[in-house]
Amino acid sequence: MVEGLCSDDIKLTQDSVLFSAEGDSVIVKTGGDWWILYGFTFYESLDIRSQIGAYDTTREVKKESHWGIDVEYEWLKVYVSSHERIIKIKVDKNTTGKTRYWNIDLGAGDYFDRVHCQQPSL
């Protein structure tokens, strides 16, 4: 959780997820209904200084519907809906030989939060 001038309008039910190496999916619920998905940040390790890439969903093409947004990035699929108060995360099998580390970055006004994700390799 990174706080700004605003209060927590996201209210994540969990802020970290450990996925199965075989591929997995999870739904993270939110207590707030006014937030947006900013993107994904990818890391080489748990060290925040090891960032190896990012995907900005505010600039990239995504599938939008009245209820939410579907984003696909290589092995990662995410559906977010502040109206439904959910973040659905699905990952493919990890055969890279390395553990995957990434954050799902969210914001609500001047309040920012993230879901920390990790998936070991087979």
C-alpha positions as CSV (number, residue, x, y, z in Angstrom):
1,M,0.0,0.0,0.0
2,V,1.3,3.4,-1.0
3,E,-0.7,6.2,0.5
4,G,-1.2,9.7,-1.0
5,L,-3.5,12.5,0.1
6,C,-6.6,10.4,-0.5
7,S,-8.0,7.6,1.7
8,D,-8.0,3.9,0.6
9,D,-10.7,3.8,-2.1
10,I,-9.5,0.4,-3.4
11,K,-9.7,-1.7,-0.2
12,L,-8.0,-4.9,-1.5
13,T,-9.1,-8.1,0.2
14,Q,-5.5,-9.4,-0.3
15,D,-2.4,-7.8,-1.6
16,S,-0.4,-10.8,-2.6
17,V,-1.0,-13.9,-4.7
18,L,1.1,-17.1,-5.1
19,F,0.2,-18.9,-8.3
20,S,0.8,-22.5,-9.2
21,A,3.6,-23.3,-11.7
22,E,1.1,-25.3,-13.8
23,G,-1.0,-22.2,-14.5
24,D,-3.7,-20.8,-12.2
25,S,-6.3,-18.2,-11.7
26,V,-7.6,-16.2,-8.7
27,I,-10.1,-13.5,-8.0
28,V,-9.1,-10.6,-5.7
29,K,-12.0,-8.7,-4.4
30,T,-12.1,-5.0,-3.5
31,G,-14.1,-3.1,-1.1
32,G,-14.0,0.1,-3.1
33,D,-15.8,0.8,-6.4
34,W,-13.9,3.7,-7.7
35,W,-10.4,2.7,-8.9
36,I,-8.6,2.0,-12.2
37,L,-5.9,-0.4,-13.4
38,Y,-2.7,1.4,-14.3
39,G,-0.8,-1.6,-15.5
40,F,1.7,-4.3,-14.6
41,T,5.3,-4.1,-13.4
42,F,7.6,-7.1,-13.9
43,Y,10.6,-7.9,-11.7
44,E,13.5,-10.3,-11.8
45,S,13.3,-11.0,-8.1
46,L,11.5,-9.8,-5.0
47,D,13.8,-6.8,-4.9
48,I,11.9,-3.7,-6.2
49,R,15.1,-2.5,-7.8
50,S,15.1,-5.5,-10.1
51,Q,12.4,-4.1,-12.4
52,I,12.7,-5.6,-15.9
53,G,9.6,-4.2,-17.6
54,A,6.2,-2.6,-17.4
55,Y,3.0,-2.6,-19.3
56,D,0.9,0.6,-19.1
57,T,-2.8,-0.3,-19.6
58,T,-3.8,3.4,-19.7
59,R,-1.9,3.7,-23.0
60,E,-2.2,0.2,-24.5
61,V,-5.2,-1.2,-26.5
62,K,-7.5,-3.2,-24.3
63,K,-11.0,-4.7,-24.6
64,E,-13.5,-2.6,-22.7
65,S,-17.1,-3.3,-21.9
66,H,-19.6,-1.6,-19.8
67,W,-18.6,-3.6,-16.7
68,G,-14.8,-3.9,-17.0
69,I,-11.6,-4.2,-18.9
70,D,-9.9,-7.3,-20.2
71,V,-6.1,-7.1,-20.7
72,E,-3.9,-9.8,-22.1
73,Y,-0.1,-9.6,-21.9
74,E,1.8,-12.7,-23.1
75,W,1.2,-15.3,-20.4
76,L,-1.0,-13.1,-18.2
77,K,-4.7,-12.3,-18.5
78,V,-6.4,-9.8,-16.2
79,Y,-10.0,-8.7,-16.0
80,V,-10.8,-5.7,-13.8
81,S,-14.1,-4.2,-12.8
82,S,-14.4,-1.6,-10.1
83,H,-18.2,-1.8,-10.6
84,E,-18.1,-5.6,-9.8
85,R,-15.3,-4.9,-7.3
86,I,-13.1,-7.7,-8.6
87,I,-9.7,-8.4,-10.2
88,K,-9.5,-11.7,-12.0
89,I,-6.0,-12.9,-12.7
90,K,-5.1,-15.9,-14.9
91,V,-1.6,-17.1,-15.7
92,D,-0.4,-19.7,-18.1
93,K,2.0,-22.5,-17.2
94,N,5.5,-21.2,-16.3
95,T,8.1,-23.2,-18.2
96,T,10.7,-20.4,-18.3
97,G,13.0,-21.9,-15.6
98,K,12.6,-18.8,-13.5
99,T,10.1,-17.6,-11.0
100,R,7.9,-14.8,-12.3
101,Y,7.4,-11.7,-10.1
102,W,5.0,-8.9,-11.0
103,N,2.6,-6.3,-9.6
104,I,-0.8,-5.3,-10.7
105,D,-0.8,-1.6,-10.2
106,L,-4.1,0.2,-9.2
107,G,-5.0,3.8,-8.4
108,A,-7.9,5.8,-7.1
109,G,-7.3,9.6,-7.2
110,D,-4.1,10.2,-5.2
111,Y,-4.2,6.7,-3.6
112,F,-2.2,3.8,-5.2
113,D,-2.0,0.2,-4.3
114,R,-0.9,-3.1,-5.9
115,V,-1.3,-6.8,-5.9
116,H,2.1,-8.5,-5.6
117,C,2.1,-11.7,-7.7
118,Q,4.5,-14.6,-7.9
119,Q,4.6,-17.8,-9.9
120,P,7.4,-20.5,-9.7
121,S,8.6,-22.3,-12.7
122,L,8.1,-26.0,-13.4
